[in-house]
Amino acid sequence: MPIYHKLGEIPRKRHIQFRKPNGDLYYEQLFGTVGFDGMSTNSYHEQRPTQVKEIRRQYSVAPKIAKSNNIQSYKLRGFDVAPQDDFLESRKIVLTNSDCHIVLAAPRKSTTDYFYKNTDSDEVIFIHKGTGKLRTMLGNLDFQYGDYLVVPRGMIYKIDFDTEDNRLFIVESHAPVYTPKQYRNWFGQLLEHSPFCERDIRRPEELETYNEKGDFVVKVKKKDEIFELVYASHPFDVIGYDGFNYPYAFSIHDFEPITGRIHLPPPIHQTFETSAFVICSFVPRLYDYHPLAIPAPYNHSNIDADEVLYYVDGDFMSRNDIKAGNISLHPAGIPHGPHPGAAERSIGKKETLELAVMVDTFKPLMVTEDAMAISDDDYFKSWLDE
C-alpha cells in the first residue's frame, strides 16, 4: 500500500548512528520486498533481529491435492470447517495453485505461546466472525467483522481474539498485494473515482516495544513447511520505523460501489491486485437503472481465470441456495452465469444487500482434500432446468 507511514522514534536520516540513552546503538533493519525495488520500511530495534538460538521442529503444512486438474464447479460449505484452538492448525487450504492458497480458518484461541511469520506470502485475512487485535512487530491493529487485514510477507505477528467464535477467509499470495493500478495516479495516490481512499486505510498507531532477552518461539513458514525457531530476544522490540511496508486494515463496509445504467463487469468491485490474481468486494449497492436493465450478471466464460466467491452476508442475487460461509468455484474453460430464475427475479429490483469476497486467479486452482470434505458435489448440476 503506497502510503508513507511513520511510528515511534527514528533518526533524522537513514543509515546513520542512532543511539539509546545509554549510548549504545539501536539496530536498523531494512524490511522490504522485490529485492531493493519494492516497498520497504526501515525499523530500529533494541536488540539485533538476527539472534537465533535454536531451530526445533520442521514439518509440512502443504495442502493435500484431491483434484489437480479440475473443470467442475463446486460449492463448499465453509462453516462446516471445524473450529480448532490453535491459530495455525485451524487454517485449512481449500484451493491452491503456484501463486496462492485460499484458506478457511475457525480459530478459538489467541496465539500466546509463539509468534508467526509467513515468508512465502503476503496474507489478506478477511474477518467474517470475531473481533480482536492483530499484534505485529510494526504495531497493532484492532479488527472486527468485515475487515481485511493485509500482512506483508516476513511480518512477525500474533493475533488476539476476544471470543472463541471466529471465522476467517484468508488468501496467501506469493506475489506482493497492492491496491489496483486503475485507482492510482503516477505518484501512487488513490484517484477520485477510486471506490476507497487513503482515509479508509487503517495504519498501525499502537507500537509495542519490549527489550527482553529469553527464549521466544517464532514459527516461520517457508515453502509450505513450518520451522520452529527460538530467538534470543523479543521480536516486538522496534522503537520506531518509517516507510511503505507495514500491515494495514481496510473494512469491506468502507468500499463505495460503482454503479451504472446497465450491468457492469466484476473489475468495478476490485479491491486488491497482484500479478497473479485479484480480490474484489461485492457490497450493498443500487441496481442498474436503464429502463430495460437486467441487474443479474450475464453468462460469461471463464477462459483465463478461475472465479472463487466467498459469501459473507445478505441475499446474493445471482445464486440459488447460497448461505453465509459458502464458497463457489467456477473454473476456467466453461461458462457460468446466474442460476435459473435469477435474471428474471432481478428485473425491477432497485438494490442488493449482498456482501461477498471474490478471488479471480489467472492460473487454474487445484481442489484439496479439505475442500472435498465440505463440498456439494452436485453443485455443477444446479443450472439445469427442472
Buried (B, 14 or more C-beta within 10 A) or exposed (E): BBBEBEBBBBBEEEEEEBEEEEEEEBBBBEBBBEEEEEBBBBBBBBBEBEEEEEEEEEEEBEBEBBBEEBEBBBBBBBBEBEBBEEBBEBBBBBBBBEBBBBBBBBBBBBBEEBBBBBEBBBBBBBBBBBBBBBBBBBBBBBBBBBBBBBBBBBBBBBBBBBEEEBBBBBBBBBBBBBBBEEBBEEEBBBEEEBBBBBEBBBBBEEBBBBEEBEEBBBBBBEEBBBBBBBBBBBBBBBBBBBBBBBBBBBBBBBBEBBBEEEBBEBEBBBBBBBEBBBBBBBBBBEBBEEEEBBBBBEEEEBEEBBBBBBBBBBEBBBBEEBEBBBBBBBBBEEEBBBBEEBBEBBEEBEEBEBBBBBBBBBBBBBBBBBBBBBBBEEBBEBBEEE
